């Protein structure tokens, strides 16, 4: 919860509204007594912040393109000796 004085609220109202839209509770005080709480109106969509989920993204490791061990039983073994196994072609 963030408490700000009435004077600070007058000076930085836009910033305080943005913080309230982002989910932070903002209380405006007068002579150190809580007077008003900024609250988002129901149905208002909070503004999206670019890079907000950055901490949830993991970097891809060097083994990203390697086959997964979980699918080893399902992949057929492929022989690449097709040309060597076929009889000689003569016209």
PyMOL Python script that loads the backbone (N, CA, C, O; Angstrom):
from pymol import cmd

cmd.read_pdbstr("""\
ATOM      1  N   UNK A   1       0.847  -1.175   0.000  1.00  0.00           N
ATOM      2  CA  UNK A   1       0.000   0.000   0.000  1.00  0.00           C
ATOM      3  C   UNK A   1       0.891   1.237   0.000  1.00  0.00           C
ATOM      4  O   UNK A   1       1.885   1.306   0.724  1.00  0.00           O
ATOM      5  N   UNK A   2       0.524   2.190  -0.808  1.00  0.00           N
ATOM      6  CA  UNK A   2       1.284   3.430  -0.918  1.00  0.00           C
ATOM      7  C   UNK A   2       0.431   4.562  -0.373  1.00  0.00           C
ATOM      8  O   UNK A   2      -0.709   4.751  -0.796  1.00  0.00           O
ATOM      9  N   UNK A   3       0.987   5.312   0.565  1.00  0.00           N
ATOM     10  CA  UNK A   3       0.290   6.474   1.118  1.00  0.00           C
ATOM     11  C   UNK A   3       0.975   7.739   0.632  1.00  0.00           C
ATOM     12  O   UNK A   3       2.199   7.858   0.692  1.00  0.00           O
ATOM     13  N   UNK A   4       0.173   8.685   0.147  1.00  0.00           N
ATOM     14  CA  UNK A   4       0.706   9.964  -0.318  1.00  0.00           C
ATOM     15  C   UNK A   4      -0.104  11.098   0.286  1.00  0.00           C
ATOM     16  O   UNK A   4      -1.286  10.940   0.594  1.00  0.00           O
ATOM     17  N   UNK A   5       0.545  12.241   0.451  1.00  0.00           N
ATOM     18  CA  UNK A   5      -0.154  13.408   0.997  1.00  0.00           C
ATOM     19  C   UNK A   5      -1.049  14.025  -0.075  1.00  0.00           C
ATOM     20  O   UNK A   5      -0.915  13.729  -1.262  1.00  0.00           O
ATOM     21  N   UNK A   6      -1.954  14.876   0.361  1.00  0.00           N
ATOM     22  CA  UNK A   6      -2.869  15.552  -0.561  1.00  0.00           C
ATOM     23  C   UNK A   6      -2.074  16.390  -1.569  1.00  0.00           C
ATOM     24  O   UNK A   6      -2.396  16.405  -2.757  1.00  0.00           O
ATOM     25  N   UNK A   7      -1.043  17.083  -1.098  1.00  0.00           N
ATOM     26  CA  UNK A   7      -0.213  17.910  -1.985  1.00  0.00           C
ATOM     27  C   UNK A   7       0.492  17.046  -3.031  1.00  0.00           C
ATOM     28  O   UNK A   7       0.520  17.395  -4.211  1.00  0.00           O
ATOM     29  N   UNK A   8       1.056  15.926  -2.598  1.00  0.00           N
ATOM     30  CA  UNK A   8       1.735  15.026  -3.536  1.00  0.00           C
ATOM     31  C   UNK A   8       0.742  14.440  -4.540  1.00  0.00           C
ATOM     32  O   UNK A   8       1.073  14.252  -5.710  1.00  0.00           O
ATOM     33  N   UNK A   9      -0.471  14.154  -4.079  1.00  0.00           N
ATOM     34  CA  UNK A   9      -1.496  13.613  -4.977  1.00  0.00           C
ATOM     35  C   UNK A   9      -1.873  14.630  -6.050  1.00  0.00           C
ATOM     36  O   UNK A   9      -2.094  14.260  -7.203  1.00  0.00           O
ATOM     37  N   UNK A  10      -1.949  15.908  -5.681  1.00  0.00           N
ATOM     38  CA  UNK A  10      -2.254  16.949  -6.667  1.00  0.00           C
ATOM     39  C   UNK A  10      -1.146  17.046  -7.710  1.00  0.00           C
ATOM     40  O   UNK A  10      -1.402  17.215  -8.902  1.00  0.00           O
ATOM     41  N   UNK A  11       0.080  16.936  -7.235  1.00  0.00           N
ATOM     42  CA  UNK A  11       1.235  17.087  -8.115  1.00  0.00           C
ATOM     43  C   UNK A  11       1.419  15.893  -9.043  1.00  0.00           C
ATOM     44  O   UNK A  11       1.785  16.063 -10.206  1.00  0.00           O
ATOM     45  N   UNK A  12       1.168  14.680  -8.538  1.00  0.00           N
ATOM     46  CA  UNK A  12       1.481  13.451  -9.284  1.00  0.00           C
ATOM     47  C   UNK A  12       0.244  12.579  -9.525  1.00  0.00           C
ATOM     48  O   UNK A  12       0.337  11.352  -9.482  1.00  0.00           O
ATOM     49  N   UNK A  13      -0.893  13.191  -9.774  1.00  0.00           N
ATOM     50  CA  UNK A  13      -2.133  12.424  -9.918  1.00  0.00           C
ATOM     51  C   UNK A  13      -2.061  11.411 -11.057  1.00  0.00           C
ATOM     52  O   UNK A  13      -2.486  10.269 -10.885  1.00  0.00           O
ATOM     53  N   UNK A  14      -1.538  11.798 -12.205  1.00  0.00           N
ATOM     54  CA  UNK A  14      -1.467  10.874 -13.349  1.00  0.00           C
ATOM     55  C   UNK A  14      -0.647   9.638 -13.008  1.00  0.00           C
ATOM     56  O   UNK A  14      -1.035   8.517 -13.334  1.00  0.00           O
ATOM     57  N   UNK A  15       0.479   9.846 -12.356  1.00  0.00           N
ATOM     58  CA  UNK A  15       1.347   8.732 -11.963  1.00  0.00           C
ATOM     59  C   UNK A  15       0.633   7.826 -10.955  1.00  0.00           C
ATOM     60  O   UNK A  15       0.738   6.603 -11.040  1.00  0.00           O
ATOM     61  N   UNK A  16      -0.083   8.417 -10.013  1.00  0.00           N
ATOM     62  CA  UNK A  16      -0.796   7.625  -9.003  1.00  0.00           C
ATOM     63  C   UNK A  16      -1.927   6.816  -9.633  1.00  0.00           C
ATOM     64  O   UNK A  16      -2.184   5.684  -9.223  1.00  0.00           O
ATOM     65  N   UNK A  17      -2.598   7.387 -10.621  1.00  0.00           N
ATOM     66  CA  UNK A  17      -3.666   6.662 -11.319  1.00  0.00           C
ATOM     67  C   UNK A  17      -3.077   5.466 -12.060  1.00  0.00           C
ATOM     68  O   UNK A  17      -3.653   4.379 -12.035  1.00  0.00           O
ATOM     69  N   UNK A  18      -1.939   5.656 -12.716  1.00  0.00           N
ATOM     70  CA  UNK A  18      -1.284   4.546 -13.416  1.00  0.00           C
ATOM     71  C   UNK A  18      -0.902   3.435 -12.439  1.00  0.00           C
ATOM     72  O   UNK A  18      -1.054   2.254 -12.752  1.00  0.00           O
ATOM     73  N   UNK A  19      -0.409   3.806 -11.264  1.00  0.00           N
ATOM     74  CA  UNK A  19      -0.044   2.804 -10.259  1.00  0.00           C
ATOM     75  C   UNK A  19      -1.279   2.054  -9.769  1.00  0.00           C
ATOM     76  O   UNK A  19      -1.228   0.842  -9.556  1.00  0.00           O
ATOM     77  N   UNK A  20      -2.388   2.770  -9.591  1.00  0.00           N
ATOM     78  CA  UNK A  20      -3.631   2.123  -9.166  1.00  0.00           C
ATOM     79  C   UNK A  20      -4.131   1.167 -10.248  1.00  0.00           C
ATOM     80  O   UNK A  20      -4.611   0.077  -9.938  1.00  0.00           O
ATOM     81  N   UNK A  21      -4.020   1.570 -11.518  1.00  0.00           N
ATOM     82  CA  UNK A  21      -4.426   0.693 -12.618  1.00  0.00           C
ATOM     83  C   UNK A  21      -3.558  -0.551 -12.693  1.00  0.00           C
ATOM     84  O   UNK A  21      -4.014  -1.604 -13.138  1.00  0.00           O
ATOM     85  N   UNK A  22      -2.310  -0.434 -12.261  1.00  0.00           N
ATOM     86  CA  UNK A  22      -1.394  -1.581 -12.269  1.00  0.00           C
ATOM     87  C   UNK A  22      -1.647  -2.513 -11.092  1.00  0.00           C
ATOM     88  O   UNK A  22      -1.019  -3.568 -10.997  1.00  0.00           O
ATOM     89  N   UNK A  23      -2.560  -2.143 -10.189  1.00  0.00           N
ATOM     90  CA  UNK A  23      -2.913  -3.029  -9.088  1.00  0.00           C
ATOM     91  C   UNK A  23      -2.416  -2.597  -7.722  1.00  0.00           C
ATOM     92  O   UNK A  23      -2.711  -3.249  -6.721  1.00  0.00           O
ATOM     93  N   UNK A  24      -1.667  -1.508  -7.668  1.00  0.00           N
ATOM     94  CA  UNK A  24      -1.163  -1.043  -6.373  1.00  0.00           C
ATOM     95  C   UNK A  24      -2.244  -0.240  -5.655  1.00  0.00           C
ATOM     96  O   UNK A  24      -2.964   0.541  -6.277  1.00  0.00           O
ATOM     97  N   UNK A  25      -2.350  -0.435  -4.355  1.00  0.00           N
ATOM     98  CA  UNK A  25      -3.316   0.313  -3.562  1.00  0.00           C
ATOM     99  C   UNK A  25      -2.704   1.661  -3.208  1.00  0.00           C
ATOM    100  O   UNK A  25      -1.613   1.721  -2.641  1.00  0.00           O
ATOM    101  N   UNK A  26      -3.402   2.743  -3.541  1.00  0.00           N
ATOM    102  CA  UNK A  26      -2.915   4.100  -3.284  1.00  0.00           C
ATOM    103  C   UNK A  26      -3.904   4.793  -2.361  1.00  0.00           C
ATOM    104  O   UNK A  26      -5.093   4.884  -2.666  1.00  0.00           O
ATOM    105  N   UNK A  27      -3.399   5.286  -1.220  1.00  0.00           N
ATOM    106  CA  UNK A  27      -4.235   5.984  -0.246  1.00  0.00           C
ATOM    107  C   UNK A  27      -3.742   7.420  -0.142  1.00  0.00           C
ATOM    108  O   UNK A  27      -2.549   7.665   0.031  1.00  0.00           O
ATOM    109  N   UNK A  28      -4.675   8.371  -0.250  1.00  0.00           N
ATOM    110  CA  UNK A  28      -4.338   9.791  -0.117  1.00  0.00           C
ATOM    111  C   UNK A  28      -4.670  10.216   1.308  1.00  0.00           C
ATOM    112  O   UNK A  28      -5.766   9.975   1.815  1.00  0.00           O
ATOM    113  N   UNK A  29      -3.684  10.861   1.936  1.00  0.00           N
ATOM    114  CA  UNK A  29      -3.851  11.265   3.336  1.00  0.00           C
ATOM    115  C   UNK A  29      -3.925  12.782   3.445  1.00  0.00           C
ATOM    116  O   UNK A  29      -3.440  13.510   2.579  1.00  0.00           O
ATOM    117  N   UNK A  30      -4.541  13.238   4.527  1.00  0.00           N
ATOM    118  CA  UNK A  30      -4.585  14.654   4.870  1.00  0.00           C
ATOM    119  C   UNK A  30      -4.195  14.763   6.332  1.00  0.00           C
ATOM    120  O   UNK A  30      -4.906  14.279   7.214  1.00  0.00           O
ATOM    121  N   UNK A  31      -3.060  15.401   6.584  1.00  0.00           N
ATOM    122  CA  UNK A  31      -2.504  15.511   7.937  1.00  0.00           C
ATOM    123  C   UNK A  31      -2.300  14.129   8.555  1.00  0.00           C
ATOM    124  O   UNK A  31      -2.656  13.878   9.706  1.00  0.00           O
ATOM    125  N   UNK A  32      -1.718  13.248   7.754  1.00  0.00           N
ATOM    126  CA  UNK A  32      -1.379  11.871   8.149  1.00  0.00           C
ATOM    127  C   UNK A  32      -2.590  11.003   8.474  1.00  0.00           C
ATOM    128  O   UNK A  32      -2.437   9.942   9.080  1.00  0.00           O
ATOM    129  N   UNK A  33      -3.779  11.426   8.088  1.00  0.00           N
ATOM    130  CA  UNK A  33      -4.987  10.625   8.279  1.00  0.00           C
ATOM    131  C   UNK A  33      -5.464  10.138   6.907  1.00  0.00           C
ATOM    132  O   UNK A  33      -5.635  10.951   5.999  1.00  0.00           O
ATOM    133  N   UNK A  34      -5.681   8.835   6.738  1.00  0.00           N
ATOM    134  CA  UNK A  34      -6.174   8.328   5.451  1.00  0.00           C
ATOM    135  C   UNK A  34      -7.529   8.940   5.115  1.00  0.00           C
ATOM    136  O   UNK A  34      -8.442   8.930   5.941  1.00  0.00           O
ATOM    137  N   UNK A  35      -7.658   9.472   3.904  1.00  0.00           N
ATOM    138  CA  UNK A  35      -8.900  10.122   3.495  1.00  0.00           C
ATOM    139  C   UNK A  35      -9.557   9.422   2.299  1.00  0.00           C
ATOM    140  O   UNK A  35     -10.768   9.200   2.291  1.00  0.00           O
ATOM    141  N   UNK A  36      -8.750   9.078   1.293  1.00  0.00           N
ATOM    142  CA  UNK A  36      -9.295   8.548   0.043  1.00  0.00           C
ATOM    143  C   UNK A  36      -8.410   7.414  -0.449  1.00  0.00           C
ATOM    144  O   UNK A  36      -7.188   7.450  -0.302  1.00  0.00           O
ATOM    145  N   UNK A  37      -9.054   6.398  -1.042  1.00  0.00           N
ATOM    146  CA  UNK A  37      -8.316   5.300  -1.662  1.00  0.00           C
ATOM    147  C   UNK A  37      -8.617   5.322  -3.159  1.00  0.00           C
ATOM    148  O   UNK A  37      -9.778   5.343  -3.568  1.00  0.00           O
ATOM    149  N   UNK A  38      -7.552   5.317  -3.975  1.00  0.00           N
ATOM    150  CA  UNK A  38      -7.740   5.214  -5.425  1.00  0.00           C
ATOM    151  C   UNK A  38      -8.021   3.760  -5.760  1.00  0.00           C
ATOM    152  O   UNK A  38      -7.271   2.863  -5.377  1.00  0.00           O
ATOM    153  N   UNK A  39      -9.119   3.541  -6.484  1.00  0.00           N
ATOM    154  CA  UNK A  39      -9.533   2.178  -6.788  1.00  0.00           C
ATOM    155  C   UNK A  39      -9.973   2.101  -8.245  1.00  0.00           C
ATOM    156  O   UNK A  39     -10.613   3.020  -8.758  1.00  0.00           O
ATOM    157  N   UNK A  40      -9.631   1.011  -8.901  1.00  0.00           N
ATOM    158  CA  UNK A  40      -9.997   0.811 -10.302  1.00  0.00           C
ATOM    159  C   UNK A  40     -11.493   0.523 -10.392  1.00  0.00           C
ATOM    160  O   UNK A  40     -12.036  -0.245  -9.598  1.00  0.00           O
ATOM    161  N   UNK A  41     -12.147   1.141 -11.358  1.00  0.00           N
ATOM    162  CA  UNK A  41     -13.570   0.913 -11.589  1.00  0.00           C
ATOM    163  C   UNK A  41     -13.741  -0.479 -12.186  1.00  0.00           C
ATOM    164  O   UNK A  41     -12.955  -0.884 -13.042  1.00  0.00           O
ATOM    165  N   UNK A  42     -14.761  -1.216 -11.742  1.00  0.00           N
ATOM    166  CA  UNK A  42     -15.008  -2.564 -12.253  1.00  0.00           C
ATOM    167  C   UNK A  42     -15.202  -2.512 -13.763  1.00  0.00           C
ATOM    168  O   UNK A  42     -15.931  -1.663 -14.277  1.00  0.00           O
ATOM    169  N   UNK A  43     -14.553  -3.413 -14.458  1.00  0.00           N
ATOM    170  CA  UNK A  43     -14.661  -3.473 -15.905  1.00  0.00           C
ATOM    171  C   UNK A  43     -13.562  -2.726 -16.627  1.00  0.00           C
ATOM    172  O   UNK A  43     -13.366  -2.928 -17.826  1.00  0.00           O
ATOM    173  N   UNK A  44     -12.840  -1.871 -15.929  1.00  0.00           N
ATOM    174  CA  UNK A  44     -11.728  -1.156 -16.571  1.00  0.00           C
ATOM    175  C   UNK A  44     -10.562  -2.116 -16.751  1.00  0.00           C
ATOM    176  O   UNK A  44     -10.210  -2.861 -15.837  1.00  0.00           O
ATOM    177  N   UNK A  45      -9.976  -2.091 -17.923  1.00  0.00           N
ATOM    178  CA  UNK A  45      -8.852  -2.982 -18.198  1.00  0.00           C
ATOM    179  C   UNK A  45      -7.557  -2.307 -17.756  1.00  0.00           C
ATOM    180  O   UNK A  45      -7.313  -1.153 -18.109  1.00  0.00           O
ATOM    181  N   UNK A  46      -6.731  -3.005 -16.995  1.00  0.00           N
ATOM    182  CA  UNK A  46      -5.440  -2.411 -16.631  1.00  0.00           C
ATOM    183  C   UNK A  46      -4.546  -2.312 -17.865  1.00  0.00           C
ATOM    184  O   UNK A  46      -4.628  -3.139 -18.773  1.00  0.00           O
ATOM    185  N   UNK A  47      -3.706  -1.305 -17.883  1.00  0.00           N
ATOM    186  CA  UNK A  47      -2.798  -1.146 -19.012  1.00  0.00           C
ATOM    187  C   UNK A  47      -1.725  -2.209 -18.952  1.00  0.00           C
ATOM    188  O   UNK A  47      -1.200  -2.531 -17.886  1.00  0.00           O
ATOM    189  N   UNK A  48      -1.411  -2.744 -20.110  1.00  0.00           N
ATOM    190  CA  UNK A  48      -0.362  -3.752 -20.182  1.00  0.00           C
ATOM    191  C   UNK A  48       0.991  -3.063 -20.177  1.00  0.00           C
ATOM    192  O   UNK A  48       1.184  -2.004 -20.774  1.00  0.00           O
ATOM    193  N   UNK A  49       1.907  -3.695 -19.489  1.00  0.00           N
ATOM    194  CA  UNK A  49       3.248  -3.134 -19.407  1.00  0.00           C
ATOM    195  C   UNK A  49       4.191  -4.014 -20.211  1.00  0.00           C
ATOM    196  O   UNK A  49       4.287  -5.216 -19.966  1.00  0.00           O
ATOM    197  N   UNK A  50       4.887  -3.416 -21.171  1.00  0.00           N
ATOM    198  CA  UNK A  50       5.808  -4.157 -22.015  1.00  0.00           C
ATOM    199  C   UNK A  50       6.916  -4.753 -21.162  1.00  0.00           C
ATOM    200  O   UNK A  50       7.527  -4.058 -20.351  1.00  0.00           O
ATOM    201  N   UNK A  51       7.173  -6.043 -21.348  1.00  0.00           N
ATOM    202  CA  UNK A  51       8.235  -6.707 -20.592  1.00  0.00           C
ATOM    203  C   UNK A  51       7.807  -7.160 -19.213  1.00  0.00           C
ATOM    204  O   UNK A  51       8.655  -7.505 -18.391  1.00  0.00           O
ATOM    205  N   UNK A  52       6.523  -7.167 -18.941  1.00  0.00           N
ATOM    206  CA  UNK A  52       6.041  -7.540 -17.616  1.00  0.00           C
ATOM    207  C   UNK A  52       6.284  -8.995 -17.254  1.00  0.00           C
ATOM    208  O   UNK A  52       6.375  -9.322 -16.071  1.00  0.00           O
ATOM    209  N   UNK A  53       6.391  -9.871 -18.232  1.00  0.00           N
ATOM    210  CA  UNK A  53       6.607 -11.298 -17.974  1.00  0.00           C
ATOM    211  C   UNK A  53       8.038 -11.725 -18.284  1.00  0.00           C
ATOM    212  O   UNK A  53       8.320 -12.915 -18.431  1.00  0.00           O
ATOM    213  N   UNK A  54       8.921 -10.771 -18.381  1.00  0.00           N
ATOM    214  CA  UNK A  54      10.304 -11.060 -18.757  1.00  0.00           C
ATOM    215  C   UNK A  54      10.949 -12.074 -17.819  1.00  0.00           C
ATOM    216  O   UNK A  54      11.739 -12.905 -18.266  1.00  0.00           O
ATOM    217  N   UNK A  55      10.632 -12.022 -16.541  1.00  0.00           N
ATOM    218  CA  UNK A  55      11.263 -12.931 -15.581  1.00  0.00           C
ATOM    219  C   UNK A  55      10.781 -14.371 -15.749  1.00  0.00           C
ATOM    220  O   UNK A  55      11.416 -15.290 -15.231  1.00  0.00           O
ATOM    221  N   UNK A  56       9.677 -14.586 -16.458  1.00  0.00           N
ATOM    222  CA  UNK A  56       9.151 -15.934 -16.638  1.00  0.00           C
ATOM    223  C   UNK A  56       9.709 -16.634 -17.876  1.00  0.00           C
ATOM    224  O   UNK A  56       9.507 -17.836 -18.050  1.00  0.00           O
ATOM    225  N   UNK A  57      10.401 -15.902 -18.726  1.00  0.00           N
ATOM    226  CA  UNK A  57      10.936 -16.465 -19.959  1.00  0.00           C
ATOM    227  C   UNK A  57      12.335 -17.010 -19.705  1.00  0.00           C
ATOM    228  O   UNK A  57      13.199 -16.319 -19.164  1.00  0.00           O
ATOM    229  N   UNK A  58      12.541 -18.253 -20.102  1.00  0.00           N
ATOM    230  CA  UNK A  58      13.855 -18.864 -19.943  1.00  0.00           C
ATOM    231  C   UNK A  58      14.559 -18.879 -21.293  1.00  0.00           C
ATOM    232  O   UNK A  58      13.930 -19.048 -22.337  1.00  0.00           O
ATOM    233  N   UNK A  59      15.857 -18.702 -21.254  1.00  0.00           N
ATOM    234  CA  UNK A  59      16.644 -18.735 -22.489  1.00  0.00           C
ATOM    235  C   UNK A  59      16.721 -20.170 -22.993  1.00  0.00           C
ATOM    236  O   UNK A  59      16.755 -21.113 -22.202  1.00  0.00           O
ATOM    237  N   UNK A  60      16.749 -20.329 -24.308  1.00  0.00           N
ATOM    238  CA  UNK A  60      16.857 -21.661 -24.893  1.00  0.00           C
ATOM    239  C   UNK A  60      18.292 -22.147 -24.780  1.00  0.00           C
ATOM    240  O   UNK A  60      19.230 -21.414 -25.092  1.00  0.00           O
ATOM    241  N   UNK A  61      18.456 -23.362 -24.339  1.00  0.00           N
ATOM    242  CA  UNK A  61      19.777 -23.947 -24.189  1.00  0.00           C
ATOM    243  C   UNK A  61      20.302 -24.490 -25.502  1.00  0.00           C
ATOM    244  O   UNK A  61      19.579 -24.514 -26.499  1.00  0.00           O
ATOM    245  N   UNK A  62      21.556 -24.926 -25.513  1.00  0.00           N
ATOM    246  CA  UNK A  62      22.135 -25.453 -26.750  1.00  0.00           C
ATOM    247  C   UNK A  62      21.478 -26.755 -27.205  1.00  0.00           C
ATOM    248  O   UNK A  62      21.600 -27.123 -28.373  1.00  0.00           O
ATOM    249  N   UNK A  63      20.788 -27.453 -26.315  1.00  0.00           N
ATOM    250  CA  UNK A  63      20.156 -28.725 -26.678  1.00  0.00           C
ATOM    251  C   UNK A  63      18.702 -28.542 -27.129  1.00  0.00           C
ATOM    252  O   UNK A  63      17.952 -29.518 -27.179  1.00  0.00           O
ATOM    253  N   UNK A  64      18.294 -27.325 -27.455  1.00  0.00           N
ATOM    254  CA  UNK A  64      16.903 -27.050 -27.804  1.00  0.00           C
ATOM    255  C   UNK A  64      16.424 -27.853 -29.006  1.00  0.00           C
ATOM    256  O   UNK A  64      15.293 -28.340 -29.002  1.00  0.00           O
ATOM    257  N   UNK A  65      17.251 -28.004 -30.032  1.00  0.00           N
ATOM    258  CA  UNK A  65      16.838 -28.685 -31.261  1.00  0.00           C
ATOM    259  C   UNK A  65      17.045 -30.197 -31.230  1.00  0.00           C
ATOM    260  O   UNK A  65      16.688 -30.878 -32.191  1.00  0.00           O
ATOM    261  N   UNK A  66      17.604 -30.731 -30.168  1.00  0.00           N
ATOM    262  CA  UNK A  66      17.831 -32.174 -30.081  1.00  0.00           C
ATOM    263  C   UNK A  66      16.511 -32.890 -29.809  1.00  0.00           C
ATOM    264  O   UNK A  66      15.616 -32.320 -29.186  1.00  0.00           O
ATOM    265  N   UNK A  67      16.383 -34.142 -30.274  1.00  0.00           N
ATOM    266  CA  UNK A  67      15.139 -34.888 -30.040  1.00  0.00           C
ATOM    267  C   UNK A  67      14.921 -35.129 -28.542  1.00  0.00           C
ATOM    268  O   UNK A  67      15.872 -35.283 -27.775  1.00  0.00           O
ATOM    269  N   UNK A  68      13.667 -35.156 -28.158  1.00  0.00           N
ATOM    270  CA  UNK A  68      13.327 -35.397 -26.760  1.00  0.00           C
ATOM    271  C   UNK A  68      13.392 -36.886 -26.451  1.00  0.00           C
ATOM    272  O   UNK A  68      12.958 -37.707 -27.259  1.00  0.00           O
ATOM    273  N   UNK A  69      13.928 -37.239 -25.291  1.00  0.00           N
ATOM    274  CA  UNK A  69      14.018 -38.639 -24.874  1.00  0.00           C
ATOM    275  C   UNK A  69      12.634 -39.257 -24.676  1.00  0.00           C
ATOM    276  O   UNK A  69      12.472 -40.469 -24.824  1.00  0.00           O
ATOM    277  N   UNK A  70      11.652 -38.449 -24.346  1.00  0.00           N
ATOM    278  CA  UNK A  70      10.302 -38.957 -24.102  1.00  0.00           C
ATOM    279  C   UNK A  70       9.686 -39.590 -25.345  1.00  0.00           C
ATOM    280  O   UNK A  70       8.802 -40.438 -25.225  1.00  0.00           O
ATOM    281  N   UNK A  71      10.131 -39.199 -26.529  1.00  0.00           N
ATOM    282  CA  UNK A  71       9.552 -39.703 -27.764  1.00  0.00           C
ATOM    283  C   UNK A  71      10.411 -40.778 -28.429  1.00  0.00           C
ATOM    284  O   UNK A  71      10.128 -41.163 -29.563  1.00  0.00           O
ATOM    285  N   UNK A  72      11.437 -41.263 -27.766  1.00  0.00           N
ATOM    286  CA  UNK A  72      12.343 -42.255 -28.354  1.00  0.00           C
ATOM    287  C   UNK A  72      11.611 -43.549 -28.709  1.00  0.00           C
ATOM    288  O   UNK A  72      11.933 -44.177 -29.718  1.00  0.00           O
ATOM    289  N   UNK A  73      10.632 -43.958 -27.900  1.00  0.00           N
ATOM    290  CA  UNK A  73       9.891 -45.193 -28.159  1.00  0.00           C
ATOM    291  C   UNK A  73       8.979 -45.071 -29.381  1.00  0.00           C
ATOM    292  O   UNK A  73       8.639 -46.086 -29.989  1.00  0.00           O
ATOM    293  N   UNK A  74       8.583 -43.878 -29.747  1.00  0.00           N
ATOM    294  CA  UNK A  74       7.623 -43.676 -30.824  1.00  0.00           C
ATOM    295  C   UNK A  74       8.263 -43.416 -32.181  1.00  0.00           C
ATOM    296  O   UNK A  74       7.603 -43.564 -33.210  1.00  0.00           O
ATOM    297  N   UNK A  75       9.518 -43.038 -32.203  1.00  0.00           N
ATOM    298  CA  UNK A  75      10.136 -42.724 -33.490  1.00  0.00           C
ATOM    299  C   UNK A  75      10.717 -43.995 -34.106  1.00  0.00           C
ATOM    300  O   UNK A  75      11.472 -44.714 -33.451  1.00  0.00           O
ATOM    301  N   UNK A  76      10.369 -44.270 -35.356  1.00  0.00           N
ATOM    302  CA  UNK A  76      10.899 -45.477 -36.007  1.00  0.00           C
ATOM    303  C   UNK A  76      12.381 -45.297 -36.313  1.00  0.00           C
ATOM    304  O   UNK A  76      12.856 -44.189 -36.565  1.00  0.00           O
ATOM    305  N   UNK A  77      13.092 -46.409 -36.284  1.00  0.00           N
ATOM    306  CA  UNK A  77      14.510 -46.324 -36.646  1.00  0.00           C
ATOM    307  C   UNK A  77      14.589 -46.279 -38.163  1.00  0.00           C
ATOM    308  O   UNK A  77      14.001 -47.119 -38.846  1.00  0.00           O
ATOM    309  N   UNK A  78      15.285 -45.339 -38.670  1.00  0.00           N
ATOM    310  CA  UNK A  78      15.372 -45.123 -40.108  1.00  0.00           C
ATOM    311  C   UNK A  78      16.754 -45.527 -40.569  1.00  0.00           C
ATOM    312  O   UNK A  78      17.764 -45.085 -40.021  1.00  0.00           O
ATOM    313  N   UNK A  79      16.786 -46.368 -41.577  1.00  0.00           N
ATOM    314  CA  UNK A  79      18.056 -46.775 -42.155  1.00  0.00           C
ATOM    315  C   UNK A  79      18.336 -45.889 -43.359  1.00  0.00           C
ATOM    316  O   UNK A  79      17.490 -45.729 -44.238  1.00  0.00           O
ATOM    317  N   UNK A  80      19.511 -45.326 -43.388  1.00  0.00           N
ATOM    318  CA  UNK A  80      19.869 -44.446 -44.490  1.00  0.00           C
ATOM    319  C   UNK A  80      20.700 -45.154 -45.548  1.00  0.00           C
ATOM    320  O   UNK A  80      21.269 -44.495 -46.419  1.00  0.00           O
ATOM    321  N   UNK A  81      20.787 -46.497 -45.495  1.00  0.00           N
ATOM    322  CA  UNK A  81      21.583 -47.252 -46.456  1.00  0.00           C
ATOM    323  C   UNK A  81      20.728 -47.724 -47.630  1.00  0.00           C
ATOM    324  O   UNK A  81      20.989 -48.796 -48.175  1.00  0.00           O
ATOM    325  N   UNK A  82      19.751 -46.984 -48.022  1.00  0.00           N
ATOM    326  CA  UNK A  82      18.820 -47.390 -49.064  1.00  0.00           C
ATOM    327  C   UNK A  82      19.543 -47.599 -50.387  1.00  0.00           C
ATOM    328  O   UNK A  82      19.324 -48.614 -51.048  1.00  0.00           O
ATOM    329  N   UNK A  83      20.377 -46.687 -50.779  1.00  0.00           N
ATOM    330  CA  UNK A  83      21.066 -46.805 -52.063  1.00  0.00           C
ATOM    331  C   UNK A  83      22.063 -47.959 -52.049  1.00  0.00           C
ATOM    332  O   UNK A  83      22.286 -48.582 -53.086  1.00  0.00           O
ATOM    333  N   UNK A  84      22.656 -48.252 -50.926  1.00  0.00           N
ATOM    334  CA  UNK A  84      23.643 -49.325 -50.840  1.00  0.00           C
ATOM    335  C   UNK A  84      22.987 -50.704 -50.829  1.00  0.00           C
ATOM    336  O   UNK A  84      23.593 -51.672 -51.290  1.00  0.00           O
ATOM    337  N   UNK A  85      21.756 -50.815 -50.309  1.00  0.00           N
ATOM    338  CA  UNK A  85      21.079 -52.102 -50.201  1.00  0.00           C
ATOM    339  C   UNK A  85      20.384 -52.526 -51.499  1.00  0.00           C
ATOM    340  O   UNK A  85      20.108 -53.711 -51.688  1.00  0.00           O
ATOM    341  N   UNK A  86      20.100 -51.585 -52.385  1.00  0.00           N
ATOM    342  CA  UNK A  86      19.349 -51.929 -53.591  1.00  0.00           C
ATOM    343  C   UNK A  86      20.271 -52.576 -54.629  1.00  0.00           C
ATOM    344  O   UNK A  86      21.469 -52.295 -54.675  1.00  0.00           O
ATOM    345  N   UNK A  87      19.686 -53.454 -55.465  1.00  0.00           N
ATOM    346  CA  UNK A  87      20.511 -54.080 -56.508  1.00  0.00           C
ATOM    347  C   UNK A  87      20.941 -53.044 -57.535  1.00  0.00           C
ATOM    348  O   UNK A  87      20.370 -51.958 -57.640  1.00  0.00           O
ATOM    349  N   UNK A  88      21.943 -53.410 -58.269  1.00  0.00           N
ATOM    350  CA  UNK A  88      22.488 -52.506 -59.274  1.00  0.00           C
ATOM    351  C   UNK A  88      21.467 -52.329 -60.393  1.00  0.00           C
ATOM    352  O   UNK A  88      20.850 -53.298 -60.834  1.00  0.00           O
ATOM    353  N   UNK A  89      21.292 -51.103 -60.848  1.00  0.00           N
ATOM    354  CA  UNK A  89      20.324 -50.812 -61.912  1.00  0.00           C
ATOM    355  C   UNK A  89      21.023 -50.874 -63.254  1.00  0.00           C
ATOM    356  O   UNK A  89      22.052 -50.234 -63.473  1.00  0.00           O
ATOM    357  N   UNK A  90      20.434 -51.669 -64.160  1.00  0.00           N
ATOM    358  CA  UNK A  90      20.987 -51.751 -65.518  1.00  0.00           C
ATOM    359  C   UNK A  90      19.857 -51.550 -66.511  1.00  0.00           C
ATOM    360  O   UNK A  90      18.766 -52.101 -66.359  1.00  0.00           O
ATOM    361  N   UNK A  91      20.133 -50.771 -67.504  1.00  0.00           N
ATOM    362  CA  UNK A  91      19.110 -50.503 -68.508  1.00  0.00           C
ATOM    363  C   UNK A  91      19.214 -51.429 -69.674  1.00  0.00           C
ATOM    364  O   UNK A  91      18.421 -51.334 -70.611  1.00  0.00           O
TER     365      UNK A  91
END
""", "prot")
cmd.dss("prot")
cmd.show_as("cartoon", "prot")
cmd.util.cbc("prot")
cmd.orient("prot")
